[in-house]
Amino acid sequence: MGFEPDRDRFFQYATFVTLGLTLVVCLCYALLFFNPRVNPIAALRPETPTPDLSIAELPATWTPTFTSTPTRTPTPTFTFTPTFTQTATPTDTETPTFIPTPTIFYIIVTGVPPTRAPTRRPVTAVPPAQPATQPARQPTAVPAPQFEFRLGRPVDAAPNCGTWYVAGTVYGDQTGASRVNGVLVRVWASGIEQGTDTTGSHSGRPGYWEWIFGHGTATTGEVAIVNPDGSLRSPKIPFTLTSDCNGGIQQNIIDFIRQ
């Protein structure tokens, strides 16, 4: 019975010793891990000679010598390639065609006068007939419009410092014996229609018409006889007015006559 407590005590001490040794070994490994220089066994290792690298250094003036290795180079083989030379082609020249001269043969018969054989003439090709060309059509002239009235005499342009106007008389025949009333006379100035006057409506003066402009008006215009629809019964007659009455033009007398 006394042997059992001693064995148990022995195992307890052995356990403590094992744990202590395990702890010491762990601490040694930890110390070597963090600081390898504390290894006491490293001092017992034989020294390893350090190679002197200066011996491998080459002098500054050392020049490497290359040993050439002979290489077999194939000898080139020359192949003859024929060269084609272009020969100029002679230009075709026109060769004249020899036309033999017809020979005249005579057959002499006794008692009969010689007869000349007819000469054969070459047959020439007849060119095809060309189609007849039609003459070009000439443009048809547009006839000038026929007016019922025309300018009776040249326009009488004169200075007049009192009134700037155009006026005139419409006659019914070539002699000027008759005058036409009720005719519409239209006036344009600077390309703008100014108005229309009726002949015979001015103080009982038969065939007379007039159109008065403002004082000092300078313009160019036209006068013509028109139908009620505005179509022309006479050509447009131009006139001119100037603002300066000293040597200028302030009145234009324009007479119309029936053709």
C-alpha positions in Angstrom: 0.0 0.0 0.0 3.0 2.4 0.6 4.3 1.9 -2.9 1.3 3.5 -4.7 1.7 7.0 -3.2 5.4 7.1 -4.2 4.7 6.1 -7.8 2.0 8.8 -8.1 4.4 11.4 -6.7 7.1 10.2 -9.2 4.7 10.7 -12.1 3.7 14.1 -10.9 7.4 15.3 -10.7 8.1 13.8 -14.1 5.2 15.7 -15.6 6.4 19.0 -14.0 9.9 18.3 -15.4 8.6 17.5 -18.9 6.5 20.7 -18.9 9.5 22.7 -17.8 11.8 21.3 -20.5 9.2 21.8 -23.1 8.8 25.4 -22.0 12.6 25.9 -22.1 12.9 24.4 -25.6 10.1 26.7 -26.8 11.8 29.7 -25.3 15.1 28.8 -27.0 13.4 28.4 -30.4 11.6 31.7 -29.9 14.9 33.5 -29.0 16.7 32.0 -32.1 13.8 33.0 -34.3 13.9 36.7 -33.2 17.7 36.9 -32.7 19.7 34.3 -34.5 23.0 35.7 -33.3 22.6 34.3 -29.8 23.0 30.7 -31.2 25.9 29.2 -29.1 26.5 26.4 -31.6 27.5 28.9 -34.4 30.8 29.6 -32.7 31.8 25.8 -33.0 31.2 25.8 -36.8 34.4 25.9 -39.0 34.9 29.2 -40.8 34.0 29.3 -44.4 36.6 31.2 -46.4 35.2 34.3 -48.1 36.1 34.4 -51.8 38.3 37.4 -52.8 36.3 39.1 -55.5 39.2 41.4 -56.3 41.0 38.5 -58.0 38.2 38.2 -60.6 38.4 41.8 -61.5 39.9 42.4 -64.9 42.4 45.2 -65.6 41.1 48.4 -67.3 43.2 47.8 -70.4 42.2 44.2 -70.9 40.8 43.6 -74.4 38.9 40.4 -75.0 40.2 38.3 -77.8 37.7 36.7 -80.0 38.6 33.5 -81.5 37.0 33.2 -85.0 35.3 30.1 -85.8 35.5 29.1 -89.4 32.1 29.0 -91.0 31.5 27.3 -94.3 30.0 29.7 -96.8 28.4 28.3 -99.9 29.9 29.5 -103.1 27.4 31.5 -105.1 26.3 29.9 -108.4 25.7 32.3 -111.2 22.6 31.6 -113.3 22.5 33.1 -116.8 19.3 35.0 -117.4 18.7 35.9 -121.0 17.8 39.5 -121.6 15.3 40.3 -124.3 16.1 43.3 -126.4 13.2 45.1 -127.9 13.6 45.6 -131.7 11.9 48.5 -133.2 9.2 47.6 -135.5 9.5 49.2 -138.9 6.7 51.6 -139.7 4.4 50.4 -142.4 4.9 52.4 -145.6 2.4 52.7 -148.2 3.5 50.6 -151.2 2.3 52.0 -154.5 0.1 49.7 -156.4 1.3 49.1 -159.9 -1.5 49.6 -162.4 -0.5 47.9 -165.7 -1.1 50.0 -168.8 -3.7 48.4 -171.0 -2.2 46.9 -174.2 -3.9 47.4 -177.5 -4.0 44.4 -179.7 -4.6 44.7 -183.4 -5.9 41.8 -185.5 -4.9 42.2 -189.1 -7.1 40.4 -191.5 -6.3 40.5 -195.2 -8.6 42.8 -197.0 -10.2 44.1 -193.8 -9.0 47.3 -192.1 -7.6 46.9 -188.6 -10.1 47.4 -185.8 -9.0 48.9 -182.4 -10.0 46.8 -179.4 -12.0 48.8 -176.8 -10.1 49.8 -173.7 -11.5 48.6 -170.4 -12.1 51.2 -167.8 -12.1 50.4 -164.1 -15.4 50.5 -162.5 -15.5 53.2 -159.7 -17.8 52.8 -156.8 -20.7 55.2 -156.6 -21.0 56.9 -153.2 -24.3 56.5 -151.5 -26.7 59.2 -151.8 -26.7 61.7 -148.9 -30.0 62.5 -147.4 -31.2 65.9 -148.2 -30.7 68.3 -145.3 -33.5 70.6 -144.4 -32.6 74.3 -144.1 -32.5 75.7 -140.6 -35.7 77.4 -139.6 -35.3 81.1 -139.3 -36.9 82.6 -136.2 -40.1 84.3 -137.0 -40.0 88.0 -136.3 -42.5 89.1 -133.8 -44.5 91.9 -135.4 -44.4 95.2 -133.6 -47.7 96.0 -131.7 -50.0 98.1 -133.7 -51.1 101.2 -131.8 -54.1 103.3 -132.6 -52.3 106.6 -131.7 -48.7 107.7 -132.1 -46.5 110.8 -131.3 -47.7 113.7 -133.5 -44.6 115.9 -133.4 -41.3 115.9 -131.5 -41.6 116.6 -127.8 -41.4 120.3 -127.0 -39.3 120.7 -123.8 -38.8 124.2 -122.4 -38.0 126.0 -119.2 -40.9 127.4 -117.1 -40.2 128.6 -113.6 -43.9 129.0 -112.8 -45.2 125.4 -113.2 -43.6 121.9 -113.5 -46.0 119.9 -115.9 -46.6 117.8 -119.0 -49.4 118.5 -121.4 -50.6 118.1 -124.9 -53.4 117.5 -127.4 -54.8 114.4 -129.0 -55.7 114.9 -132.7 -58.1 112.7 -134.7 -56.5 112.9 -138.2 -53.2 113.6 -140.0 -54.2 117.2 -140.8 -54.8 118.0 -137.1 -58.2 119.6 -138.0 -60.1 117.4 -135.5 -59.4 116.8 -131.8 -60.5 113.8 -129.8 -62.1 114.1 -126.3 -62.6 111.4 -123.7 -59.3 109.7 -124.3 -57.4 108.4 -121.3 -53.8 109.7 -121.0 -51.7 107.9 -118.2 -48.5 109.4 -116.7 -45.6 107.5 -115.0 -42.8 109.2 -113.1 -39.6 107.4 -111.9 -41.3 104.1 -112.9 -44.4 104.8 -110.7 -47.8 105.4 -112.1 -48.9 109.0 -111.2 -52.4 109.0 -112.5 -54.7 109.3 -115.6 -56.1 112.4 -117.2 -59.1 112.6 -119.7 -58.8 114.8 -122.8 -61.2 117.7 -123.3 -61.9 118.0 -119.5 -59.9 121.3 -119.0 -61.9 124.5 -119.4 -63.6 123.3 -122.6 -60.3 122.8 -124.5 -61.0 120.0 -127.0 -58.5 117.1 -127.0 -56.3 118.8 -124.4 -54.8 117.0 -121.4 -52.2 117.9 -118.7 -50.5 116.7 -115.5 -49.0 119.1 -113.0 -46.1 118.2 -110.7 -44.9 119.8 -107.5 -42.7 122.9 -107.6 -39.1 122.0 -108.1 -39.7 118.4 -109.1 -36.8 116.7 -110.9 -37.8 113.4 -112.5 -38.0 111.3 -115.7 -41.2 109.7 -116.8 -43.4 108.5 -119.6 -46.8 109.3 -121.1 -49.1 107.1 -123.1 -52.8 106.7 -124.2 -54.4 103.7 -122.6 -57.7 101.8 -122.6 -59.9 101.6 -119.6 -58.3 98.2 -118.7 -54.8 99.7 -118.8 -53.7 98.3 -122.1 -51.7 100.7 -124.3 -53.3 102.5 -127.3 -50.0 104.3 -128.1 -46.3 103.8 -127.4 -44.9 105.3 -124.2 -43.3 108.7 -124.8 -40.5 109.7 -122.4 -40.1 113.2 -120.8 -37.7 114.9 -118.3 -38.2 117.6 -115.6 -35.3 119.4 -113.8 -35.5 121.3 -110.5 -33.4 124.3 -111.8 -35.5 126.7 -113.9 -32.5 128.6 -115.2 -31.7 126.7 -118.4 -33.6 123.6 -117.1 -36.8 121.9 -118.3 -40.1 122.3 -116.4 -42.6 121.8 -119.2 -43.1 119.1 -121.9 -45.7 119.4 -124.6 -46.5 116.0 -126.0 -49.2 115.7 -128.8 -50.7 112.4 -130.0 -52.3 111.7 -133.4 -54.6 108.9 -134.6 -52.9 106.7 -137.2 
